[in-house]
Amino acid sequence: MREKLQQILDQALSEIGSAEAKEALEAARVRYLGKKGELTAILRGMGQLTAEERPIIGQVANEVRGKIEAAIEEAGQRAAAFELERRLKKETLDVTLPGKKITLGKKHPLTTVLDEVIDIFTGMGYSVAEGPEVELVHYNFDMLNAPKTHPSRDPSDTFYVNDSMVLRTQTSPIQARVMEKTQPPIRIIAPGRVFRNDEFDATHSPMFHQIEGLVIDKNITLGDLKGTLETFAKTLYGEETSIRLRPSYFPFTEPSAEMDISCFKCHGKGCPMCKGEGWIEVLGCGMVHPNVLRACGIDPEVYTGFAFGVGLERITLFRYKIDDLRLLFDNDERFLKQF
Amino acid sequence: MKLPYSWLKDYTDVGIHNVPAKQYAADMTMAGTMVGSWESAADGISNVVAGRIVSMDRHPDSDHMWICQVDVGREAPVQIVTGAWNVHVGDTVPAALHKSTLPGGVAIEKGKLRGVESNGMLCSLKELRLEERDIPEAAIIPAALLGDYKPLDPAKPSIPADIKPGDKVFGPVVAAKVLSVITARYGLFSVKLDTGAAAVVTESACSNLHENDLVAYNTKSGGICTLEDLHAQQAEFPHCISDGILILPDSYPCKPGDDICAVLGLDEIVFDFDILHNRPDCLSIIGLARESAATFDKPFALTAPVIKETADDVSNYLSVEIRDADLCPRYSAAMAKNIHIAPSPRWMRDRLRAAGIRPINNIVDITNYVMLEYGQPMHAFDYKCIDGGKIIVRRSDEGERCTTLDRQTRSLRANTLVIADPKKAVAIAGVMGGENSEITEDTQMIVFESAMFDSVSIRTTSRRLGMRTEASGRFERGVDQEGCVTALQRACQLVEELGAGQIIGGIVDAYPVKKPVRVLTLRPERVNALIGAQVPRDFMVKTLEKLAFTVDGDKVTVPSWRGDMDGEADIAEEIARYYGYDKISSTLLSGQTTKGGLTKRQKFDRLVNDACNAVGYNEARTLAFMSPKAADKIALTEDDPRRKAVVITNPLGEDQSLMRTTALPAMLEVAARNYNFRAPEIHLFEQAKVYLPKLTDNGNVDPNQLPDERMTLTMATYGEDFFHLKGCIEAVFSMLSIHGCVFLPCSDDPSYHPGRCAEIRCGERTVGHAGQVHPNVLKNYGIGAELYAAELDLDLMFELVDQEHRYQPIPKFPATMRDLAVVCDDALYVLQLEQSIRSAAGKALDHLDLFDVYRGAPVPPGKKSVAFSLALRSPDHTLTDAEADEIIRRILGVLTAEFGAVLRL
């Protein structure tokens, strides 16, 4: 009987081993382990054995059953894997075929850079202020300490609607409007369209965008302005960027400065991009003129502040290495889609 | 403002010997006086040296070229061929050697000229980018050579071709042959002539004479004739031109081989400063020298001008009356007599030329030189032209005429400030002198003017007349009225030094309006608080004193020329720029924190952009202007309010003369541009402001009120259809949480196709329009595609945003789906059916989707079949079939009752 069991086991294992399809395995299971199967038949005949033989053969028979079951299980897994493999093979795609066309629109490069600048400053606790583009001479010049003889007031520089109304030439009038209405602390940036009487060319446009910054509080220093602009420049142009302030003049700030950044192309060594200077002029800034504070009802003995104005087109052109400002306003879709 | 570097040495020890140009430019810029660029007249000139002509031979194969042996300081002379006729043995000339360069990128190499080797080129003034005024001694006076004669009418020559020495030309003038030429001294030649009868020796300034030349000789005056002497025209003697090689005058001492740039003083470095508007005092060499001395920490010394000898008294000759002191706070004048007009000396010419001013003559040059040096514009009048010796400073009458030095007769507006005598205007004050009082060759007595004029008045005049001069530019920005007399004295000193005349004693100084001396307060702690540094008080005081401020305790007295200084902040800037902006350390803001961030509206505007991007639209940015023609181009009706716009009085051009009231024209222009670039399709949007003027009661634009600036969203596409655009707009609305907008047919917007335009409404309010742009409008813009556009009011859209935006619970029970197809009149809008279905179904309708519109058999003509898919749902149980059927029956009943629509079977 023991030999018979061994024989069944050998036969079953060989049959299972050669079965590839699930159906063949099922047939083997029925043949050996099923109610009418060969092993079942043998176990049924156990009654004829002696009491001593019975547990021994029973154990052998159970072992054989366990082995056959394990073999079927293993073969079943093998067969499933085989089936899956066959299916996956059949489902193979040419992944190099083009993707389905999803058309996304693009933001204008000026918007992208503007949003980035706004995010830098809102992250530092600044609010965004706005003001009218058709502006009163009062806010555009008078409140900003611009001398009556200042050339910027000339019709060759400024678009006039009438004697008291202009297209704002700068975003600085927003400063005055905000200071008039708000008591310090003030931290704002004020982006917007501005207008100058310039013909269109590669570097000029009669309409362009500025971003004005203004901070008024107690104990604000030129060092704070420098630190703020340094953060701004490094965020926009990379950590390796350094800045320098160069004395300058604007009617509404004193002391005034131009901010240069180290040339992002040559990192200060001098190249055609920076005309050999190693520095690129980026913005004008300074400490808010006491006359401006006073005009807006803020006591310059108590409060000080700084202001700066960035040309959005200029930093956008640098950012994307665009060599002609007119491209920004041509709105050729082949251009717009690149950003 | 141009600064010839070596000029500084008159006042301070800063120069090329101790500060290299690059460092000078960098340090001055960082101290606040910005150097824009610097250059030298020697830039571009290399390997050009002084050469002495050793010998000259005629070129064997040319009738006009000479073969010169030139000593250029080497062992042996070099051979250079020249075509110029004014060169003589012994002359010193600029010789451009083999592998040399000249201004303008000209490169000189050795070569052969008609077979004869030439190892370079002899240079003219022009080739060194100089002109005769720069070296007047080197002016070339040519004689008329008879061999050159080309008769105007070949049939009637006035000089026969076979003329020979002794033959009469006309009157006392005979032909003569040059036997020899010896240079007597610079610019003067001793010429031996064969006059036919005899050999004579004469002196001539003509430098084009050589042995065997045939000339015209005036036997009476004993001179060799020039073109002028012969009353001949240039065309008759084409080679008789005052051009040739620069023969170096004795005032340019040098030896062969010396670098020509050094010899001619071209190696001067000239810095071009961008002077800030508030620093007119730096529009002067002295101003720049003061800043330079302070920057490089060198002593600064200014010596007061001294006049050694005077004769007579100015009050015997001249009086000044200022009638309009508001425009002329000070007018001072001085006089000189026995004037001898001549070129000014080389040093003065060189400085003027380097500073960008053309030398004219000694008196004019002195006025320009003093203007450069002191920043005080000066003028010189010919005294004999000033009637009665009386100068009157007054406003002009309307239409008064004045002919200025540039020979233009100007008609003046009333209130133009003029300098006049009792009878006439002799100058437009501060702008330009009058021709009637100009300094000429025979001027005997002069009046120097050194005055202060009102900057606004000068600016207005110079703008109106279109005359921007060195003087007007300075007056516009403000001159130091305390310095008027010093400048005058300096001019007198120069007259004396140059031997240009004799100074008359005394000055006339009308000074009705004095400017108070400004005294500011120095509070070192406030200065430090402003700049964020710990600058010692000593440094502050020292800096201010270097700039000529006087400091006494906390009182700082401002020098008269520093009109820009009016407060503490100005003092802080002076200190900061000399302390060094780069030394101020960067700090981050301290103090009370602020909330910051974007407002809801600002976030909304960003979201609009994102939403448009998401539906595939690219952002455009156009100019805010509009052409007056645009209203017609987009077919606005005559009474359309958008025809009333803010008008720019000084626009770039008519097409940019209005502030736009609609962004559609700009968008159509952009579309047209892309269409012309053959773009197969476009998807563009712009968030644009429009400027709607406030109107007065009678409907005109109110000039006293700022316009209403509203944000609009304009979209445009071609290559798609109406429903694509509509779908995009709906998706944008969805992203912005704007609900309940409907598209209603709109046939009366003249910019759009009457059958393909929708008014977008939310309740009673119109959000905007969308549709196919009218073919006539598209034709106006040259667009050949079906273009769809939308114009939406973003300000209104923001008001419509569902700010609450509450969560809707996810339904617990499944929806029951039903399809419903009805046949109705073709003219019925689907929206009407939809609205009825919604109201009939009530809350049970979870979702309604149109899935088919069908016309054609078996649907009768004039009818259409419209099929919807409905999702019905109850919040508290799964609807039974019976309940769903009941709802559908109810809907159908309403559709039949309202529209006669019947179920399609």
Interface residues (C-beta under 8 A of the other chain):
Chain A: T103 L104 G105 K106 K107 H108 L110 T111 D115 I118 F121 T122 G123 M124 G125 Y126 S127 V128 P132 E133 V134 E135 L136 K148 T149 H150 P151 D154 P155 S156 F159 Y160 V161 N162 S164 M165 L167 P185 I186 R187 R193 F195 N197 E199 S205 P206 M207 V215 D217 K218 N219 I220 T221 L222 G223 D224 K226 G227 T228 E230 T231 R244 L245 R246 P247 S248 Y249 P251 E254 P255 S256 A257 M287 H289 P290 N291 T304 L328 F329 D330 N331 D332 E333 R334 L336 K337
Chain B: T29 M30 A31 G32 M34 L276 H277 N278 R279 S455 V456 R459 R463 E476 R477 G478 A529 L530 I531 G532 A533 D564 G567 E568 A569 D570 A572 E573 A576 R577 Y581 D582 I584 S585 S586 T587 L588 L589 S590 G591 Q592 T593 T594 K595 G596 G597 L598 T599 Q602 R606 N609 C612 N613 A614 V615 G616 Y617 N618 E619 A620 R621 T622 L623 A624 F625 V646 V647 I648 T649 N650 P651 L652 Q656 M659 V670 R673 N674 F677 A679 I682 H683 L684 F685 K689 Y691 P703 N704 L706 P707 E709
